[in-house]
């Protein structure tokens, strides 16, 4: 049984028990309009669903805000450049503690401009 079929079967079991399933999905590492964005936008104007979009801001192209115009979405900056600054054996992080505070603040300040 495929993952989708398994999910649908489980949701059907919940519905038979009078329960509803709450799902959360986000478009991750968004920097430009892509085919992966379109299903999110297709649900964006439903009153019960506001899709969250995790944007990587530095490589974001000017066409992205244009594509989102008219849709009810929430955007959050996921990373600035989406670059790992941690050591190979550490958890990946763009703003980890191995970077100086000055470097991290400079990236955030650049983001606000």
DOKE-364983 format. One record per atom (N, C-alpha, C): residue in three letters; y negated, z negated, x negated; atom name. Coordinates in nm, 4 decimals. Layout:
# DOKE-364983
> r / yy / zz / xx / a
> ALA / Y / Z / X / CA
...
//
This chain:
# DOKE-364983
> r / yy / zz / xx / a
> UNK / 0.1184 / 0.0000 / -0.0851 / N
> UNK / 0.0000 / 0.0000 / 0.0000 / CA
> UNK / -0.1240 / 0.0000 / -0.0891 / C
> UNK / -0.2203 / 0.0857 / -0.0570 / N
> UNK / -0.3417 / 0.0941 / -0.1383 / CA
> UNK / -0.4275 / -0.0303 / -0.1182 / C
> UNK / -0.5212 / -0.0502 / -0.2109 / N
> UNK / -0.6117 / -0.1639 / -0.2003 / CA
> UNK / -0.6932 / -0.1601 / -0.0726 / C
> UNK / -0.7364 / -0.0412 / -0.0335 / N
> UNK / -0.8146 / -0.0272 / 0.0894 / CA
> UNK / -0.7293 / -0.0609 / 0.2119 / C
> UNK / -0.6070 / -0.0125 / 0.2135 / N
> UNK / -0.5176 / -0.0411 / 0.3263 / CA
> UNK / -0.4868 / -0.1896 / 0.3347 / C
> UNK / -0.4700 / -0.2526 / 0.2204 / N
> UNK / -0.4445 / -0.3972 / 0.2168 / CA
> UNK / -0.5640 / -0.4733 / 0.2720 / C
> UNK / -0.6838 / -0.4315 / 0.2333 / N
> UNK / -0.8050 / -0.4963 / 0.2819 / CA
> UNK / -0.8179 / -0.4798 / 0.4334 / C
> UNK / -0.7949 / -0.3608 / 0.4826 / N
> UNK / -0.8049 / -0.3359 / 0.6267 / CA
> UNK / -0.7019 / -0.4188 / 0.7030 / C
> UNK / -0.5819 / -0.4258 / 0.6501 / N
> UNK / -0.4775 / -0.5061 / 0.7160 / CA
> UNK / -0.5195 / -0.6537 / 0.7202 / C
> UNK / -0.5738 / -0.7035 / 0.6108 / N
> UNK / -0.6182 / -0.8436 / 0.6076 / CA
> UNK / -0.7335 / -0.8666 / 0.7051 / C
> UNK / -0.8265 / -0.7724 / 0.7123 / N
> UNK / -0.9379 / -0.7857 / 0.8060 / CA
> UNK / -0.8886 / -0.7838 / 0.9500 / C
> UNK / -0.7888 / -0.7025 / 0.9777 / N
> UNK / -0.7295 / -0.6999 / 1.1115 / CA
> UNK / -0.6668 / -0.8345 / 1.1464 / C
> UNK / -0.6001 / -0.8970 / 1.0494 / N
> UNK / -0.5402 / -1.0294 / 1.0722 / CA
> UNK / -0.6487 / -1.1330 / 1.1016 / C
> UNK / -0.7579 / -1.1272 / 1.0291 / N
> UNK / -0.8687 / -1.2189 / 1.0549 / CA
> UNK / -0.9230 / -1.1969 / 1.1957 / C
> UNK / -0.9418 / -1.0698 / 1.2338 / N
> UNK / -0.9962 / -1.0381 / 1.3662 / CA
> UNK / -0.9042 / -1.0887 / 1.4765 / C
> UNK / -0.7735 / -1.0776 / 1.4583 / N
> UNK / -0.6780 / -1.1279 / 1.5571 / CA
> UNK / -0.6911 / -1.2792 / 1.5733 / C
> UNK / -0.7360 / -1.3454 / 1.4678 / N
> UNK / -0.7538 / -1.4905 / 1.4700 / CA
> UNK / -0.8962 / -1.5291 / 1.5125 / C
> UNK / -0.9762 / -1.4279 / 1.5506 / N
> UNK / -1.1129 / -1.4548 / 1.5960 / CA
> UNK / -1.2117 / -1.4779 / 1.4837 / C
> UNK / -1.1757 / -1.4424 / 1.3629 / N
> UNK / -1.2641 / -1.4627 / 1.2483 / CA
> UNK / -1.3243 / -1.3297 / 1.2045 / C
> UNK / -1.4367 / -1.3385 / 1.1362 / N
> UNK / -1.4976 / -1.2188 / 1.0781 / CA
> UNK / -1.4998 / -1.2333 / 0.9267 / C
> UNK / -1.4906 / -1.1220 / 0.8613 / N
> UNK / -1.4916 / -1.1187 / 0.7152 / CA
> UNK / -1.6312 / -1.0781 / 0.6710 / C
> UNK / -1.6873 / -1.1529 / 0.5777 / N
> UNK / -1.8156 / -1.1158 / 0.5207 / CA
> UNK / -1.7903 / -1.0581 / 0.3815 / C
> UNK / -1.8371 / -0.9368 / 0.3624 / N
> UNK / -1.8207 / -0.8694 / 0.2349 / CA
> UNK / -1.9556 / -0.8530 / 0.1677 / C
> UNK / -1.9549 / -0.8507 / 0.0368 / N
> UNK / -2.0765 / -0.8289 / -0.0397 / CA
> UNK / -2.0477 / -0.7221 / -0.1425 / C
> UNK / -2.1304 / -0.6209 / -0.1433 / N
> UNK / -2.1149 / -0.5120 / -0.2392 / CA
> UNK / -2.2523 / -0.4769 / -0.2909 / C
> UNK / -2.2604 / -0.4465 / -0.4180 / N
> UNK / -2.3896 / -0.4056 / -0.4712 / CA
> UNK / -2.3703 / -0.2827 / -0.5583 / C
> UNK / -2.4767 / -0.2051 / -0.5695 / N
> UNK / -2.4766 / -0.0942 / -0.6628 / CA
> UNK / -2.5254 / -0.1531 / -0.7940 / C
> UNK / -2.4400 / -0.1531 / -0.8920 / N
> UNK / -2.4668 / -0.2200 / -1.0184 / CA
> UNK / -2.5121 / -0.1201 / -1.1245 / C
> UNK / -2.5999 / -0.1642 / -1.2113 / N
> UNK / -2.6491 / -0.0827 / -1.3234 / CA
> UNK / -2.7221 / 0.0422 / -1.2739 / C
> UNK / -2.7954 / 0.0276 / -1.1685 / N
> UNK / -2.8671 / 0.1396 / -1.1089 / CA
> UNK / -2.9908 / 0.1726 / -1.1921 / C
> UNK / -3.0030 / 0.2978 / -1.2332 / N
> UNK / -3.1205 / 0.3426 / -1.3071 / CA
> UNK / -3.1750 / 0.4742 / -1.2516 / C
> UNK / -3.0908 / 0.5441 / -1.1762 / N
> UNK / -3.1332 / 0.6708 / -1.1181 / CA
> UNK / -3.0517 / 0.6967 / -0.9920 / C
> UNK / -3.1025 / 0.7841 / -0.9047 / N
> UNK / -3.0233 / 0.8188 / -0.7867 / CA
> UNK / -2.8920 / 0.8850 / -0.8297 / C
> UNK / -2.7823 / 0.8361 / -0.7761 / N
> UNK / -2.6505 / 0.8903 / -0.8087 / CA
> UNK / -2.5704 / 0.9036 / -0.6789 / C
> UNK / -2.4596 / 0.9750 / -0.6842 / N
> UNK / -2.3749 / 0.9821 / -0.5650 / CA
> UNK / -2.3255 / 0.8439 / -0.5198 / C
> UNK / -2.3127 / 0.7483 / -0.6132 / N
> UNK / -2.2674 / 0.6137 / -0.5771 / CA
> UNK / -2.3717 / 0.5392 / -0.4935 / C
> UNK / -2.4966 / 0.5766 / -0.5050 / N
> UNK / -2.6032 / 0.5126 / -0.4284 / CA
> UNK / -2.6012 / 0.5542 / -0.2813 / C
> UNK / -2.5585 / 0.6733 / -0.2537 / N
> UNK / -2.5674 / 0.7279 / -0.1179 / CA
> UNK / -2.4944 / 0.6454 / -0.0118 / C
> UNK / -2.3712 / 0.5969 / -0.0351 / N
> UNK / -2.3075 / 0.5132 / 0.0678 / CA
> UNK / -2.3852 / 0.3845 / 0.0956 / C
> UNK / -2.4499 / 0.3314 / -0.0076 / N
> UNK / -2.5307 / 0.2107 / 0.0124 / CA
> UNK / -2.6508 / 0.2426 / 0.1016 / C
> UNK / -2.7148 / 0.3543 / 0.0759 / N
> UNK / -2.8308 / 0.3923 / 0.1564 / CA
> UNK / -2.7904 / 0.4264 / 0.2995 / C
> UNK / -2.6703 / 0.4765 / 0.3175 / N
> UNK / -2.6229 / 0.5095 / 0.4517 / CA
> UNK / -2.6138 / 0.3860 / 0.5402 / C
> UNK / -2.5981 / 0.2692 / 0.4811 / N
> UNK / -2.5900 / 0.1451 / 0.5588 / CA
> UNK / -2.7202 / 0.0654 / 0.5544 / C
> UNK / -2.8200 / 0.1148 / 0.4814 / N
> UNK / -2.9395 / 0.0350 / 0.4525 / CA
> UNK / -3.0248 / 0.0027 / 0.5728 / C
> UNK / -3.0245 / 0.0829 / 0.6750 / N
> UNK / -3.1133 / 0.0575 / 0.7878 / CA
> UNK / -3.0444 / -0.0087 / 0.9063 / C
> UNK / -2.9237 / -0.0589 / 0.8828 / N
> UNK / -2.8583 / -0.1383 / 0.9868 / CA
> UNK / -2.9270 / -0.2744 / 0.9937 / C
> UNK / -2.9445 / -0.3304 / 1.1121 / N
> UNK / -3.0157 / -0.4592 / 1.1218 / CA
> UNK / -2.9392 / -0.5755 / 1.0592 / C
> UNK / -2.8082 / -0.5617 / 1.0451 / N
> UNK / -2.7278 / -0.6733 / 0.9942 / CA
> UNK / -2.6896 / -0.6584 / 0.8476 / C
> UNK / -2.7447 / -0.5589 / 0.7789 / N
> UNK / -2.7035 / -0.5353 / 0.6411 / CA
> UNK / -2.8200 / -0.4853 / 0.5581 / C
> UNK / -2.8519 / -0.5584 / 0.4530 / N
> UNK / -2.9527 / -0.5153 / 0.3565 / CA
> UNK / -2.8821 / -0.5073 / 0.2215 / C
> UNK / -2.8506 / -0.3864 / 0.1746 / N
> UNK / -2.7744 / -0.3764 / 0.0501 / CA
> UNK / -2.8554 / -0.4203 / -0.0710 / C
> UNK / -2.7945 / -0.5005 / -0.1578 / N
> UNK / -2.8613 / -0.5382 / -0.2825 / CA
> UNK / -2.8357 / -0.4327 / -0.3899 / C
> UNK / -2.9387 / -0.3971 / -0.4626 / N
> UNK / -2.9276 / -0.2993 / -0.5698 / CA
> UNK / -2.9663 / -0.3671 / -0.7009 / C
> UNK / -2.8756 / -0.3674 / -0.7971 / N
> UNK / -2.9002 / -0.4290 / -0.9274 / CA
> UNK / -2.9496 / -0.3204 / -1.0229 / C
> UNK / -3.0780 / -0.3239 / -1.0538 / N
> UNK / -3.1434 / -0.2183 / -1.1301 / CA
> UNK / -3.1545 / -0.2575 / -1.2771 / C
> UNK / -3.1245 / -0.1619 / -1.3631 / N
> UNK / -3.1519 / -0.1764 / -1.5066 / CA
> UNK / -3.2859 / -0.1070 / -1.5271 / C
> UNK / -3.3890 / -0.1854 / -1.5559 / N
> UNK / -3.5251 / -0.1348 / -1.5420 / CA
> UNK / -3.5715 / -0.0379 / -1.6498 / C
> UNK / -3.5402 / -0.0620 / -1.7763 / N
> UNK / -3.5954 / 0.0242 / -1.8817 / CA
> UNK / -3.5552 / 0.1701 / -1.8666 / C
> UNK / -3.4282 / 0.1994 / -1.8391 / N
> UNK / -3.3939 / 0.3411 / -1.8235 / CA
> UNK / -3.4169 / 0.3963 / -1.6828 / C
> UNK / -3.4706 / 0.3138 / -1.5918 / N
> UNK / -3.4898 / 0.3607 / -1.4540 / CA
> UNK / -3.5862 / 0.4792 / -1.4520 / C
> UNK / -3.5501 / 0.5800 / -1.3772 / N
> UNK / -3.6304 / 0.7023 / -1.3709 / CA
> UNK / -3.7264 / 0.6962 / -1.2524 / C
> UNK / -3.8376 / 0.7687 / -1.2599 / N
> UNK / -3.9355 / 0.7657 / -1.1505 / CA
> UNK / -3.8786 / 0.8110 / -1.0164 / C
> UNK / -3.7714 / 0.8895 / -1.0169 / N
> UNK / -3.7127 / 0.9364 / -0.8922 / CA
> UNK / -3.6446 / 0.8243 / -0.8140 / C
> UNK / -3.6104 / 0.7147 / -0.8808 / N
> UNK / -3.5403 / 0.6065 / -0.8110 / CA
> UNK / -3.6252 / 0.5435 / -0.7005 / C
> UNK / -3.7475 / 0.4987 / -0.7282 / N
> UNK / -3.8275 / 0.4434 / -0.6174 / CA
> UNK / -3.8515 / 0.5453 / -0.5068 / C
> UNK / -3.8682 / 0.6714 / -0.5442 / N
> UNK / -3.8871 / 0.7756 / -0.4424 / CA
> UNK / -3.7642 / 0.7848 / -0.3516 / C
> UNK / -3.6458 / 0.7763 / -0.4110 / N
> UNK / -3.5219 / 0.7873 / -0.3323 / CA
> UNK / -3.5046 / 0.6679 / -0.2388 / C
> UNK / -3.5555 / 0.5512 / -0.2779 / N
> UNK / -3.5388 / 0.4296 / -0.1987 / CA
> UNK / -3.6430 / 0.4165 / -0.0885 / C
> UNK / -3.7473 / 0.4974 / -0.0943 / N
> UNK / -3.8542 / 0.4900 / 0.0047 / CA
> UNK / -3.7986 / 0.5141 / 0.1449 / C
> UNK / -3.8337 / 0.4255 / 0.2353 / N
> UNK / -3.7910 / 0.4383 / 0.3743 / CA
> UNK / -3.6615 / 0.3662 / 0.4057 / C
> UNK / -3.5981 / 0.3078 / 0.3043 / N
> UNK / -3.4732 / 0.2337 / 0.3252 / CA
> UNK / -3.4980 / 0.0847 / 0.3078 / C
> UNK / -3.4279 / 0.0062 / 0.3860 / N
> UNK / -3.4365 / -0.1395 / 0.3743 / CA
> UNK / -3.3309 / -0.1846 / 0.2739 / C
> UNK / -3.3727 / -0.2070 / 0.1499 / N
> UNK / -3.2826 / -0.2525 / 0.0441 / CA
> UNK / -3.3502 / -0.3670 / -0.0306 / C
> UNK / -3.2706 / -0.4449 / -0.0997 / N
> UNK / -3.3236 / -0.5471 / -0.1892 / CA
> UNK / -3.2922 / -0.5034 / -0.3313 / C
> UNK / -3.3922 / -0.5094 / -0.4171 / N
> UNK / -3.3688 / -0.4746 / -0.5570 / CA
> UNK / -3.3854 / -0.5985 / -0.6430 / C
> UNK / -3.3047 / -0.6048 / -0.7449 / N
> UNK / -3.3129 / -0.7128 / -0.8428 / CA
> UNK / -3.2948 / -0.6507 / -0.9805 / C
> UNK / -3.3711 / -0.6976 / -1.0755 / N
> UNK / -3.3555 / -0.6477 / -1.2118 / CA
> UNK / -3.2328 / -0.7138 / -1.2711 / C
> UNK / -3.1348 / -0.6327 / -1.3043 / N
> UNK / -3.0100 / -0.6837 / -1.3608 / CA
> UNK / -3.0254 / -0.7043 / -1.5105 / C
> UNK / -3.0852 / -0.6105 / -1.5755 / N
> UNK / -3.1123 / -0.6148 / -1.7196 / CA
> UNK / -3.2383 / -0.5361 / -1.7446 / C
> UNK / -3.2881 / -0.5522 / -1.8672 / N
> UNK / -3.4037 / -0.4723 / -1.9063 / CA
> UNK / -3.3562 / -0.3394 / -1.9643 / C
> UNK / -3.2766 / -0.3465 / -2.0684 / N
> UNK / -3.2237 / -0.2239 / -2.1300 / CA
> UNK / -3.0721 / -0.2135 / -2.1187 / C
> UNK / -3.0066 / -0.3198 / -2.0715 / N
> UNK / -2.8605 / -0.3255 / -2.0594 / CA
> UNK / -2.7946 / -0.3108 / -2.1965 / C
> UNK / -2.8455 / -0.3897 / -2.2904 / N
> UNK / -2.7951 / -0.3893 / -2.4272 / CA
> UNK / -2.7395 / -0.5272 / -2.4582 / C
> UNK / -2.6204 / -0.5323 / -2.5110 / N
> UNK / -2.5597 / -0.6595 / -2.5491 / CA
> UNK / -2.6138 / -0.7027 / -2.6856 / C
> UNK / -2.6657 / -0.8255 / -2.6922 / N
> UNK / -2.7169 / -0.8794 / -2.8176 / CA
> UNK / -2.6288 / -0.9916 / -2.8733 / C
> UNK / -2.5176 / -1.0172 / -2.8081 / N
> UNK / -2.4310 / -1.1267 / -2.8522 / CA
> UNK / -2.3283 / -1.0779 / -2.9545 / C
> UNK / -2.2672 / -1.1731 / -3.0215 / N
> UNK / -2.1611 / -1.1410 / -3.1178 / CA
> UNK / -2.0403 / -1.0848 / -3.0432 / C
> UNK / -1.9552 / -1.0151 / -3.1153 / N
> UNK / -1.8403 / -0.9465 / -3.0542 / CA
> UNK / -1.7476 / -1.0418 / -2.9804 / C
> UNK / -1.7351 / -1.1655 / -3.0264 / N
> UNK / -1.6427 / -1.2595 / -2.9628 / CA
> UNK / -1.7077 / -1.3439 / -2.8530 / C
> UNK / -1.8349 / -1.3213 / -2.8268 / N
> UNK / -1.9064 / -1.3992 / -2.7251 / CA
> UNK / -1.9194 / -1.3183 / -2.5964 / C
> UNK / -1.9512 / -1.3882 / -2.4876 / N
> UNK / -1.9763 / -1.3210 / -2.3605 / CA
> UNK / -2.0988 / -1.2309 / -2.3766 / C
> UNK / -2.0893 / -1.1093 / -2.3249 / N
> UNK / -2.1991 / -1.0146 / -2.3370 / CA
> UNK / -2.3230 / -1.0661 / -2.2655 / C
> UNK / -2.4379 / -1.0460 / -2.3285 / N
> UNK / -2.5636 / -1.0888 / -2.2682 / CA
> UNK / -2.6801 / -1.0181 / -2.3356 / C
> UNK / -2.7713 / -0.9722 / -2.2548 / N
> UNK / -2.8933 / -0.9140 / -2.3095 / CA
> UNK / -2.9940 / -1.0233 / -2.3462 / C
> UNK / -2.9899 / -1.1342 / -2.2737 / N
> UNK / -3.0866 / -1.2420 / -2.2958 / CA
> UNK / -3.0182 / -1.3709 / -2.3407 / C
> UNK / -2.9136 / -1.3586 / -2.4200 / N
> UNK / -2.8388 / -1.4742 / -2.4670 / CA
> UNK / -2.9145 / -1.5563 / -2.5709 / C
> UNK / -2.8571 / -1.6694 / -2.6030 / N
> UNK / -2.9224 / -1.7637 / -2.6936 / CA
> UNK / -2.9188 / -1.7221 / -2.8399 / C
> UNK / -2.8457 / -1.6179 / -2.8739 / N
> UNK / -2.8473 / -1.5727 / -3.0135 / CA
> UNK / -2.9769 / -1.4996 / -3.0465 / C
> UNK / -3.0492 / -1.4565 / -2.9455 / N
> UNK / -3.1811 / -1.3944 / -2.9664 / CA
> UNK / -3.2876 / -1.5024 / -2.9671 / C
> UNK / -3.3942 / -1.4767 / -3.0393 / N
> UNK / -3.5036 / -1.5737 / -3.0417 / CA
> UNK / -3.5714 / -1.5777 / -2.9046 / C
> UNK / -3.6291 / -1.6907 / -2.8747 / N
> UNK / -3.7014 / -1.7057 / -2.7488 / CA
> UNK / -3.8143 / -1.6030 / -2.7419 / C
> UNK / -3.8809 / -1.5804 / -2.8544 / N
> UNK / -3.9900 / -1.4827 / -2.8575 / CA
> UNK / -3.9404 / -1.3440 / -2.8165 / C
> UNK / -3.8260 / -1.3019 / -2.8681 / N
> UNK / -3.7711 / -1.1699 / -2.8340 / CA
> UNK / -3.7381 / -1.1599 / -2.6864 / C
> UNK / -3.6806 / -1.2659 / -2.6314 / N
> UNK / -3.6450 / -1.2643 / -2.4888 / CA
> UNK / -3.7694 / -1.2599 / -2.4024 / C
> UNK / -3.8700 / -1.3388 / -2.4380 / N
> UNK / -3.9951 / -1.3402 / -2.3614 / CA
> UNK / -4.0650 / -1.2047 / -2.3721 / C
> UNK / -4.0620 / -1.1441 / -2.4893 / N
> UNK / -4.1253 / -1.0129 / -2.5074 / CA
> UNK / -4.0609 / -0.9081 / -2.4164 / C
> UNK / -3.9288 / -0.9124 / -2.4018 / N
> UNK / -3.8620 / -0.8186 / -2.3118 / CA
> UNK / -3.9016 / -0.8412 / -2.1667 / C
> UNK / -3.9100 / -0.9676 / -2.1270 / N
> UNK / -3.9495 / -0.9981 / -1.9902 / CA
> UNK / -4.0949 / -0.9572 / -1.9667 / C
> UNK / -4.1813 / -0.9815 / -2.0646 / N
> UNK / -4.3217 / -0.9427 / -2.0511 / CA
> UNK / -4.3355 / -0.7907 / -2.0390 / C
> UNK / -4.2565 / -0.7194 / -2.1163 / N
> UNK / -4.2604 / -0.5726 / -2.1082 / CA
> UNK / -4.2154 / -0.5268 / -1.9704 / C
> UNK / -4.1249 / -0.6004 / -1.9116 / N
> UNK / -4.0741 / -0.5660 / -1.7790 / CA
> UNK / -4.1829 / -0.5768 / -1.6736 / C
> UNK / -4.2743 / -0.6683 / -1.6924 / N
> UNK / -4.3777 / -0.6935 / -1.5915 / CA
> UNK / -4.4913 / -0.5922 / -1.5971 / C
> UNK / -4.4950 / -0.5108 / -1.6997 / N
> UNK / -4.6046 / -0.4151 / -1.7140 / CA
> UNK / -4.5815 / -0.2897 / -1.6354 / C
//
